[in-house]
Amino acid sequence: MRRTTRRSTSFAVVAITALLLACDESPTSPDSQDQASAAPELAAYAGNPVVLSASGSGHVVGPVGPIAEAGKRTFSFTAQQRQDGTTTGNFEYRTGSGQRQNGRVFCMADLGDGLLAIGAEGTQRVPENQPPNQLDGLGVPDAERPDNHGVFFVVRDNGEGANASAPDQITGAANTTLVLVNGICVLGADHPLVPYVPAFLVDVQSGNIQVRP
């Protein structure tokens, strides 16, 4: 009788161990589910590396360009362009008077002379009744919100630390149409607005901008 009990107990231990191993290997376990959900995202980027990235945060003091409101302005942004041309990122821009702008980055363009244009779809503009761009003379229509709200700004990375040739620079965020923003990204240095960009650049007083090919 004791031998039968021992054999039954041994069989039960083996059965439970096998069951636990099967559960660990099951694709329905939490770890397996996480890996399965992450696989498509990893596969989407396989063979499609980042070829250009830009990021920055900080503040500027004074007018951003000859017609912009004076005062402290803070900014932050990220942008990544992959080999297939897909560009993603976000930006936020705040003025000293409480105006706030947010958007989703969808394009970047090399304008030459170290200038990088970053284009975004505007997702928020507070207050909504901000004055127009006042750039009509340069062919820049005001935003048509919310369905046709494009935003672009230009940055220049002048180096890091002791190797910097000058402070990093940024323009204000111009609220306009998605068509115009897309045109800047497509034409790049050939866009007719490029010669006017230097007049709207200001030095970053606190913070940093990094552009990496």
C-alpha positions as CSV (number, residue, x, y, z in Angstrom):
1,M,0.0,0.0,0.0
2,R,2.9,2.4,0.8
3,R,4.5,1.6,-2.6
4,T,1.2,2.5,-4.4
5,T,1.0,5.8,-2.5
6,R,4.6,6.7,-3.3
7,R,4.0,5.9,-7.0
8,S,0.9,8.0,-7.1
9,T,2.6,10.9,-5.4
10,S,5.6,10.7,-7.9
11,F,3.2,10.7,-10.8
12,A,1.3,13.8,-9.4
13,V,4.6,15.7,-9.1
14,V,5.6,14.9,-12.7
15,A,2.2,15.9,-14.0
16,I,2.2,19.2,-12.1
17,T,5.7,20.0,-13.3
18,A,4.8,19.3,-16.9
19,L,1.7,21.5,-16.5
20,L,3.7,24.5,-15.1
21,L,6.3,24.2,-17.9
22,A,3.5,24.1,-20.5
23,C,2.0,27.3,-19.0
24,D,5.4,29.1,-19.1
25,E,5.8,28.3,-22.8
26,S,2.2,29.2,-23.6
27,P,1.9,32.2,-25.9
28,T,-1.0,33.4,-23.7
29,S,1.3,34.2,-20.8
30,P,1.7,38.0,-20.1
31,D,5.4,38.0,-21.2
32,S,4.5,36.2,-24.4
33,Q,1.7,38.6,-25.1
34,D,3.9,41.7,-24.6
35,Q,6.5,40.2,-27.0
36,A,3.8,39.4,-29.5
37,S,2.4,42.9,-29.4
38,A,5.9,44.5,-29.7
39,A,6.9,42.3,-32.7
40,P,4.9,44.2,-35.4
41,E,6.3,47.5,-34.2
42,L,9.9,46.2,-34.2
43,A,9.3,44.6,-37.6
44,A,8.0,48.0,-39.0
45,Y,11.4,49.6,-38.2
46,A,13.6,46.7,-39.3
47,G,15.7,47.9,-42.2
48,N,14.4,51.4,-41.8
49,P,16.9,53.2,-39.5
50,V,16.8,56.8,-38.4
51,V,18.8,58.9,-40.8
52,L,18.2,62.4,-39.3
53,S,17.1,63.5,-35.8
54,A,16.7,66.8,-34.1
55,S,15.7,67.7,-30.6
56,G,15.9,70.7,-28.3
57,S,14.4,72.6,-25.4
58,G,15.1,75.9,-23.7
59,H,14.0,79.5,-23.9
60,V,14.7,82.7,-25.9
61,V,14.3,86.3,-24.8
62,G,13.2,89.1,-27.0
63,P,11.3,89.2,-30.3
64,V,11.4,86.1,-32.4
65,G,11.8,87.9,-35.7
66,P,11.2,91.6,-36.5
67,I,7.4,91.4,-36.1
68,A,6.9,89.0,-33.2
69,E,5.9,89.7,-29.6
70,A,8.7,90.5,-27.3
71,G,9.2,88.5,-24.1
72,K,10.4,85.1,-22.8
73,R,9.4,82.1,-25.0
74,T,10.0,78.5,-24.2
75,F,10.1,75.6,-26.6
76,S,10.7,71.8,-26.8
77,F,10.7,69.5,-29.7
78,T,11.7,66.1,-31.0
79,A,11.9,64.9,-34.6
80,Q,13.1,61.7,-36.3
81,Q,13.3,61.0,-40.0
82,R,13.7,57.4,-41.1
83,Q,15.2,56.0,-44.3
84,D,11.9,55.7,-46.0
85,G,11.2,59.4,-45.4
86,T,8.7,58.9,-42.6
87,T,9.1,61.6,-39.9
88,T,7.6,61.7,-36.4
89,G,7.9,63.8,-33.4
90,N,6.3,66.5,-31.3
91,F,6.7,70.2,-30.4
92,E,5.5,72.7,-27.8
93,Y,5.9,76.4,-27.9
94,R,4.9,78.9,-25.3
95,T,5.0,82.7,-25.2
96,G,5.4,85.0,-22.2
97,S,1.8,86.2,-22.6
98,G,0.4,82.6,-22.1
99,Q,-0.1,81.6,-25.7
100,R,0.6,77.9,-26.3
101,Q,1.0,75.8,-29.4
102,N,1.4,72.1,-29.8
103,G,1.8,69.8,-32.8
104,R,2.8,66.5,-34.3
105,V,6.0,66.7,-36.5
106,F,5.6,65.1,-39.9
107,C,8.5,66.4,-42.0
108,M,12.0,68.0,-41.9
109,A,14.0,69.7,-44.6
110,D,17.6,70.8,-45.0
111,L,17.6,74.5,-46.0
112,G,21.3,74.8,-46.4
113,D,23.8,76.8,-44.3
114,G,23.1,74.6,-41.2
115,L,19.3,75.5,-41.2
116,L,16.8,72.7,-40.6
117,A,13.1,73.3,-41.2
118,I,10.7,71.3,-39.1
119,G,7.0,70.9,-40.1
120,A,4.1,69.8,-38.0
121,E,0.4,69.4,-37.9
122,G,-1.0,71.8,-35.3
123,T,-2.9,70.0,-32.6
124,Q,-3.5,72.9,-30.2
125,R,-3.4,76.7,-30.2
126,V,-4.4,78.5,-27.0
127,P,-6.1,80.9,-27.1
128,E,-7.7,80.0,-30.4
129,N,-8.1,83.6,-31.5
130,Q,-4.4,84.5,-31.6
131,P,-3.5,87.2,-34.1
132,P,-2.7,86.0,-37.6
133,N,0.9,85.4,-38.7
134,Q,1.3,88.9,-40.2
135,L,3.4,87.2,-42.8
136,D,1.0,87.6,-45.7
137,G,3.6,89.8,-47.4
138,L,5.9,86.8,-47.6
139,G,3.1,84.5,-49.0
140,V,2.4,82.8,-45.7
141,P,-1.4,82.4,-45.2
142,D,-2.7,82.0,-41.7
143,A,-3.8,78.6,-40.3
144,E,-7.1,77.2,-41.2
145,R,-8.0,75.5,-38.0
146,P,-8.5,72.7,-37.1
147,D,-8.4,70.7,-40.3
148,N,-5.7,72.6,-42.1
149,H,-3.4,73.8,-39.3
150,G,0.2,73.5,-40.3
151,V,3.1,74.8,-38.2
152,F,6.8,75.2,-39.2
153,F,9.9,76.6,-37.5
154,V,13.6,76.5,-38.3
155,V,16.5,75.6,-36.1
156,R,20.3,75.8,-36.3
157,D,22.6,73.6,-34.2
158,N,25.9,75.6,-33.8
159,G,27.7,72.9,-31.9
160,E,28.1,71.7,-28.3
161,G,30.0,73.1,-25.4
162,A,33.5,74.4,-26.1
163,N,33.2,73.3,-29.7
164,A,30.2,75.6,-30.4
165,S,30.8,78.2,-32.9
166,A,27.9,80.3,-31.6
167,P,24.7,79.9,-29.6
168,D,22.1,77.6,-31.1
169,Q,19.2,79.4,-32.9
170,I,15.5,79.0,-33.5
171,T,12.7,80.9,-35.1
172,G,9.2,81.4,-33.9
173,A,6.5,78.9,-34.8
174,A,4.6,80.1,-37.8
175,N,1.0,79.0,-37.9
176,T,-0.1,78.4,-41.5
177,T,-1.6,75.8,-43.8
178,L,-0.5,72.2,-44.1
179,V,0.0,72.8,-47.9
180,L,2.5,75.5,-47.3
181,V,4.4,73.4,-44.6
182,N,4.5,70.4,-46.9
183,G,5.8,72.7,-49.7
184,I,8.7,73.8,-47.5
185,C,9.6,70.2,-46.7
186,V,9.4,69.2,-50.4
187,L,11.4,72.1,-51.9
188,G,13.9,72.5,-49.0
189,A,16.6,75.0,-49.9
190,D,14.8,75.9,-53.1
191,H,11.7,77.3,-51.3
192,P,11.2,81.0,-51.9
193,L,10.9,81.7,-48.1
194,V,14.4,80.5,-47.3
195,P,16.2,83.8,-47.9
196,Y,14.0,85.4,-45.2
197,V,14.7,82.8,-42.5
198,P,17.9,84.4,-41.0
199,A,15.9,87.5,-40.1
200,F,13.7,85.4,-37.8
201,L,16.4,83.5,-36.0
202,V,17.2,84.3,-32.4
203,D,19.8,82.8,-30.0
204,V,18.8,80.2,-27.5
205,Q,19.5,81.8,-24.2
206,S,19.1,78.7,-22.1
207,G,18.9,75.2,-23.4
208,N,20.3,73.2,-26.3
209,I,19.4,72.1,-29.9
210,Q,20.9,69.0,-31.4
211,V,20.8,67.9,-35.0
212,R,22.3,64.5,-35.8
213,P,22.6,63.0,-39.3
